[in-house]
Amino acid sequence: MPKTNKGGSAKKSELPSTLKKSGKKAQDTFAKAHDAALESYGEEDRAYRVGYSALKHTHEKVGDHWEPKEEAGPSDKQAKGGQDTSRPTAGGVDANASKQHLYDLAKRLEVPNRSKMSKDELVEAIRKANDKETRKNR
């Protein structure tokens, strides 16, 4: 089902819950990429993957919503590799961000023991905190 209206803006009622709580740019990025993929491939699942892939290049997941990234680009090794890769995804966490940025996000999300974590541990802890917030707010 298309996620954009005739004017090209996202249809909020058709968006996933985390995008309904996000800004217009995040909503439109996902919706336009989704609709283009749906038209090209005709597969809803693939269209969702394409939509999220496009979104992860410009936004990062923080709790139960998406926020603009400081720098555009792939969010993790899986996003960088493309469709035929099978590496684990960071679930919307910008794994390429600085450790300080990740620490600040972990602090906002009240991740315990964050000061003792490596960069990879921060990414995983933020991913888990994001998943928890999303489940709680559905």
C-alpha positions in Angstrom: 0.0 0.0 0.0 1.5 3.4 -1.0 2.8 5.6 1.9 2.5 8.9 0.1 -0.4 11.0 -1.0 -0.8 12.7 -4.4 1.2 15.7 -3.2 4.2 13.4 -2.3 3.9 13.8 1.5 3.8 10.8 3.8 0.4 9.5 4.8 0.8 9.3 8.6 -1.9 6.6 8.9 0.1 4.3 6.7 3.5 4.7 8.5 5.1 2.4 11.1 4.6 3.6 14.7 8.2 4.9 15.1 7.8 7.1 12.1 4.5 8.5 13.3 6.4 10.0 16.2 9.2 11.3 14.0 9.6 14.5 12.0 8.2 15.2 8.5 11.6 14.7 6.8 12.0 11.2 8.3 8.4 10.4 7.3 8.8 11.6 3.8 12.2 9.9 3.3 10.8 6.6 4.3 7.5 7.0 2.4 9.1 8.1 -0.9 11.7 5.3 -0.9 9.1 2.7 0.1 6.7 3.8 -2.7 9.5 3.9 -5.3 10.6 0.4 -4.3 7.0 -0.9 -4.2 6.5 0.4 -7.8 9.8 -1.2 -9.0 9.7 -4.5 -7.2 6.0 -5.0 -6.3 6.9 -6.6 -3.0 5.8 -5.0 0.3 8.5 -6.6 2.4 11.3 -5.4 0.1 9.7 -2.0 -0.1 9.9 -1.7 3.7 13.6 -2.7 3.7 14.3 -0.1 1.0 12.4 2.5 3.0 14.3 1.8 6.2 17.6 1.7 4.4 17.0 5.2 2.9 15.9 6.4 6.3 19.0 5.1 8.1 21.2 7.1 5.8 19.8 10.4 7.1 18.3 9.5 10.5 19.0 7.4 13.5 16.6 5.7 15.9 16.5 7.3 19.3 14.1 5.6 21.7 10.7 5.3 19.9 11.3 7.7 17.1 13.8 8.8 14.4 16.1 11.9 14.6 18.3 13.5 11.9 21.9 12.4 11.9 24.7 14.9 12.1 26.2 13.4 9.0 24.4 11.5 6.2 25.7 8.1 5.4 25.1 4.4 6.1 24.4 3.7 9.8 26.2 0.4 10.0 28.2 -2.2 8.0 25.0 -3.9 6.8 23.6 -0.7 5.5 26.9 0.1 3.7 27.1 -3.3 2.1 23.7 -3.4 0.3 21.1 -6.0 -0.3 23.3 -9.0 -0.8 25.1 -8.7 2.6 24.1 -10.6 5.7 25.9 -8.8 8.5 24.0 -7.9 11.7 22.2 -4.6 11.6 22.4 -2.0 14.4 18.6 -1.5 14.2 18.8 2.2 13.3 21.6 3.1 15.7 24.3 5.1 13.9 27.1 2.7 14.6 29.5 5.0 12.6 28.9 7.9 15.0 31.6 8.9 17.5 31.8 7.1 20.8 31.0 10.5 22.5 27.8 10.8 20.4 26.8 7.2 21.3 27.6 7.9 25.0 25.4 11.0 24.9 22.5 8.9 23.4 23.0 6.2 26.0 22.8 8.9 28.7 19.5 10.3 27.2 18.1 6.7 27.1 19.3 6.1 30.7 21.4 3.1 29.8 23.1 1.7 32.9 26.9 1.3 33.1 27.4 3.3 29.9 30.7 4.9 31.1 32.4 1.5 31.1 31.2 0.4 27.7 33.2 0.1 24.5 31.8 1.7 21.3 30.3 -1.7 20.1 28.8 -2.2 23.5 27.2 1.2 23.4 25.7 0.5 20.0 24.2 -2.8 21.3 22.9 -1.2 24.5 21.3 1.7 22.6 19.7 -0.8 20.1 18.2 -2.7 23.1 17.0 0.5 24.8 15.4 1.7 21.5 13.6 -1.7 21.1 12.3 -1.5 24.7 11.0 2.1 24.2 9.3 1.1 20.9 7.6 -1.9 22.5 6.5 0.2 25.5 5.0 3.0 23.3 3.1 0.9 20.7 
